Amino acid sequence: MPRLSPRTLAVAFGQDFSLFVAWGVIPVWAKEVMHATPAQMGMLPVAGGLAYVVASWASGRLSDRVSRTTLARIGLFGFAAFCLLAWRSRSIGWVYAVSPVGGFANALIWPGLQALVGDESAPEELEKNLGTFSLSWSAGKTLGFFLGGVAWLTFHLDTLVGCAIVSAAMIPLVPSRPAGHRAVAAPLVAHGGPPPALKSAYLKAAWLANFASYGLGATLNYLYEDRVHSLGRSSSDFFNVLAALFLSQTVAFWAFGRFSGWRYRPYAFLAWQLAGAGALAVIGWGVALPFALAAAVAAGASLGLAYAASIYYSVHSDENRGERAGIHEAVIGASNFAIPMAAGLLQKRTGYPQSGYFFAAALVLAAIAAQALILARAAKSASTARPR
């Protein structure tokens, strides 16, 4: 059975560790040192997110034509440069100005690496390999939030120098691949599965789910520090809730990568999103840490299934894997800045500290309704097209 290169998994782990130590520390610095408002906090990911959205689609398409791993090496170097630039921040405006460097760099890394998983997988291994790959980066992300809090207390913004070193150290670990990867693309789509129209509907629904659900994590990432601060709690609550969220997501990747009962079935898919919306509202309400941690576990599982479905349906293709993975990542990038930005602006406009969280939760509910409609129409079309 084809196995992923351990070096690919190490790069996924190391880069997301670096990324989320950096983006765990930056919001705390913005609040505690720069005294940023909720609107300013919500704007932190906007410039980098825009760069990521634009570059992900282009990078994914490019990775179908040139070496995916060469693009990843360039991206790792670029993210190390972003960390060093952000380390010199003396204002919120400087972070806004340099964050596109980080967004563009990560867009060179992730679509190609995700498509590479498809290149290295046989049809019966794709689901497991995607789960293992996602588990690797999610474990790095989780550890980044756990250690980011410790690093902030000890090193403050100097932590970003360490992040630059970690990303740079990943460059020689990226495995070598020829430009074409394979002489002929490895087939992944077996005959006799769901009809193409239904597959297309699930892909669209999963992208929509990923956009709304990923906003749960982004809202907590960029706004929860302000909520914790307003409640008079320690910043450790911020790091612990985020770490619980992404630890749960990591476990979900392991589970959904090994049990395939969720594929092309709507009910669990939609139900987990509903649970995530409720969990975000509970956390944003300002409940005590034990209850917030429990809610974060539910939200993490919800986010894990939405992401697992999106990347599976994106890469489960015999052509243009990089391009589809690029769209998947562009959706995440858009969610990562648009939802916390809107939530932060709403919170500033209303003066109601829970409003941003309720907005993000309501967006998930709207996305669930849209997905149900898309899937119902596709199922009806497939049933009428089936020969009698």
N, C-alpha and C positions, 0 to 999 in steps of 0.2 A: 504494500500500500504506500502511495506517495506520502512523504512526511515533509512538513515545513522545515526549512533550515533553522536551527537554533539561533543563528545570527540574525535572521529576520525577526524572530521573537524578541531577542535581546534589544534590537534597535527600537522596536515598538514600545517595549517597556521603558527603556532609558529615555527616549524622547518625550513620552508623555509624563514621565516623572519630572523631567526638566521643565516642561511646559507648565505643569500645574503647581510646581513649587513657585515658579515665577508669577503665575496668575493667581496664586493664593496670597502671596506677599504683597503684590502691587495694590489690590483693593484695601488691605489693612494699612499700608503706608498712606494711601490716598485719604483714608478716613482719619487716622490717628495723627498724622503729621501735617497733611495739607488741609484737614478739616473740610473734606469735600461734602457737598450736598447730595441728596439722593439722585437728583438729576445728573450731577457730575459723575457719580458712581455708575449710573446706568449708561453714561456715554463712554466709559472706559473701553469697552470692546468694539465700538462702532467702526473706527477707522481701520483697525486690523481685520475686523470681520468683513468689511466691504472688500478689502484687498483679497481676503481668503475666498470669498464667493466668486469674484471675477476670475481669480487665478486658478481655482480648483477645476473648473470646467475645462479651461484651456490646458492645464497641466495634465488632466486625465486623458484628453484627446491626444496630447503630445506623447504621453507614455505608451500609447498604442503603436507609436511609430519609431520611437527611439528607446534607449535603455531606461527602464524604470528606476534602476538602482543608481544610475548616474544622476538623475534628477533628485533622488533622495539625498545623495551626498551634498549636492549644491544647497539643498534646503536645510540640512543640518548646519552647514557653515553659516547660512543666512540667519538661522535662529540664534546661534551663538553670538553673532554680531548684534542682533536685536537686544539680547540680554545685556550686553556691554553698554549699548546706547541707553537703555532704560535705567541702568545702574547710575548713570550720570544725571538722572532726573532731579530738577529743582522746582518743578511745577507740574500741575496736572496737564497743562498744554503740551509739555515736552513728551509725556507718555502718549498723548493723542497723536503727536507728530511722528513718533518713531514706531508706533505699533503696526503700521502697514508693512514694515520690514518683516516683523514676525509673522503676520498673516500670509504674506507672499511666500515666505520660506516654508511654512507648514503646508501650503498648497502644493509645493513641489514634492513633499514627503509622502503624504497619506494616500492620495488616489492611486499612485503607482504601486505602493506597497500592498494596498488592498487588492488591486488587480493581479499582483504577483502571487497572491494566495490562490487565485483561480488558476494561474499558469502552473502552479506546483501541485494542483489537486486533481484527483480523479473524481468522477461524478459522485461515487459513494462516500468520498471523503470531504467534499466541499463544506458541508455543514459543520462537521467536526473541526476542520482546519480553520474555518472562519471563527468558530467559537474559541479555539485556542489562541488565535491571533488577537481577537478582541479581549480575551481574558488577559493577555500579556500587557496590552496598552492600558487596560482599565486598572490592572494591579499597579502599574506605574503611576497612574493618575491618583489612585487611592493613597498610595504611599506618599505621593507628593503633597497631598493635603495634610496627612498626619505629620510629616516632617516639616512641612512649611511653617506650621505654628511654632515648632521648636526653633527652627532656623530664624524666624522673625524675632523671637525673644532674644536670641543670642547675637545674630549678625545684622538684623534690620535689612536695609536695602542692599547691603554687601552680599546678601544671599544670591543676588543675580549674577555675581561673578562665578559662583559655584555652578549655577545653571548653565552658563556659557561653557564652562569646562566639561560638564556632562554631555551636552549636545555635541561639542567638538570631538569628544572621545568616542562617540557613536560612528563617526565618519569611516574609520577603517574597519568597523564591524559589519558595514553593509555588504552583503554577499555580492560577488561578481556575477554578472549575467551578460550573455551576448545581447546585442542590440535588439534582435528579433525575438529573444526569449525561447522560441521554439520554431522549427521550420514550418510546422503546421499547428495552428491553435488547437489545443487539446479540447475535445468535445466534452461538455459538461451537462448538456440537456438531453435527458433520456427520452425516447419515444414513448407515447402512451400516457403522458402526464396530462395536467389540465390544459384546456385549449388555449391558444395564444391570447385571445381576448381576455380570458380570466387572469392569465399571468400578467398581462399588461395592467389590468385593474388592480391587482394586488401590489404591483410595483408602485403605481401612483398613490394608492392608499398608504403604503408603507412610507413613502417619501413625505406624505402629508402628516402621518403620525410622528415621524421622526422630527419634523419641523416643530410641531406643537410640543411634543414630549421633551425634546432637548431643551426647550425653553424653560422647563422646570429647573433643570440643573443650572442653566445660565442665570436665571433669576436669583437663585440662592447664591451662586458664585459671586455675583456683582452687587447684590442688594442686601444679603442677609447680614453682612458685617454691620451695616447701618442699623438694621433692626436690633441686633444684639447690643450695639452701643446705646441705642435709645432706651433699651430695657435695663441698662446699668450692669450688664453682664460682662464677663471676661471674653476677650477675643478667642480664647480656647474653645468656647461654645461654637463659634463660627467654624473653626477648623474641624471640630469633632462631628458636627452635623454634616458637613460636606464630605468628610471621610466616610461616615456611615452610609451616606447616599451612594458613593461610588464603590464602597466595598460591596454593598448589596448588588449594584450593577455588575460588578465583577463576578460574583457568584451566579447571577442570572445568565451571564455569557457562558459560563461553564455548563449550566443546566440546559439552556436553549440550544447549545451546540451539540448536545448529546441526545436530546429527546426531540423528535421531529413532529410531535403531534400538533404543534401550533401552525405548521405550514399549510397555507391555502385553507385555513379555517378561521372564520371571523370572530367567534364568540370570545375565546380567551384573549385574543389580540385586542379587542375593543374593551373588554372588562378590565384588563390590567391598566389601560390608559385612564379609565374612569377612577381606578384606585389611586393612580398617581396624581390626578387633579385634586382629589380630596385630601391627599397627604400634603400637597403643597399649601393648600388653604389652611390646614392645621398648623403647619410650621410658621407660616406668615402671621397667623393670629397671635403668636408670641407665647406658645405653651412652654412649660418648663422643659428643661433639657431631656429628661428621660422620655417624655412623650414626643418631643421633637426628633429624637433618635429613632424611635419606633416608626414614626411617620416617614423618616428619611429612608428606612429600609424598604417600606412599601413603594415609595417614589422611585428608589433605585431599581427595583425589580421591573417597574413599569417602563422606565427609561431603557433598561436592558433589552426588553422584548422589542420595543419600537426600533431600537438601533439594530438589533440582530436581524429583524425582518427586513429592514431597509437595505442593509449591506448584502444579505443573502439574495434577495430578489434582484439587486443591482448586478451582482457578480455572476449570478446563475444565468449565464448567457454564453453563446458560442462566438460572439463577436462584440467588439467595442466595449470590452470589460472596463478598460481604463476610463473611457468617456462616461459610462454609467456610474462608475465609482466616483468620478469627479462631480457628477450631478448630486450624488448622495452626500458628498462632503460639502458641496456648495449649499445644499439645504441646511446642513448643520451650521455652516458659517453664518448664513442669514439668520437662523434662529438664535445663534449665540450673541448677536448684537441687537437685532431688531426687537426681540421680546423684552430683554432687560432695559433697553433704551426707552421703549414705550411705557414699561412698568414704572421706571424711575420718574419719567415726566408726569405720569398720572399721579404718582404719589406726591410729587411736588405741587401739582395743580390742586389736588383735593385736600392736601394736608392730612390725609388719612393713612396711617402707616401700613395698614393691611391691603390697601387698594391695589398695589402692584402685584401682589401675590394672587389676589382674587381675579385680576385681569388675566394673568398667565393661566390660571386654572380654567377660567371661562373659555380661553382660546383652545384648550385641550378638548373641552366639551363640544365646541363648534367643529373642531377637526373630526371628532368621533362621528358626529352627525353626517359630515361630508363623506367620510370613509364608508359609513354604512350605506349611503346612497350609491356611491360608486360601485361597491361590491354587489349590492342588490341588483343593480342594473346589469352588471356583467353576468351574474348568475342567471338572471332571467333570459338574457340573450343567448347564453350557452345552452340553456335547457330547450329553448325554441329551435336552436340550430341543430340539436342532436337528432339523428335519424330515428324514426319511429319503427 
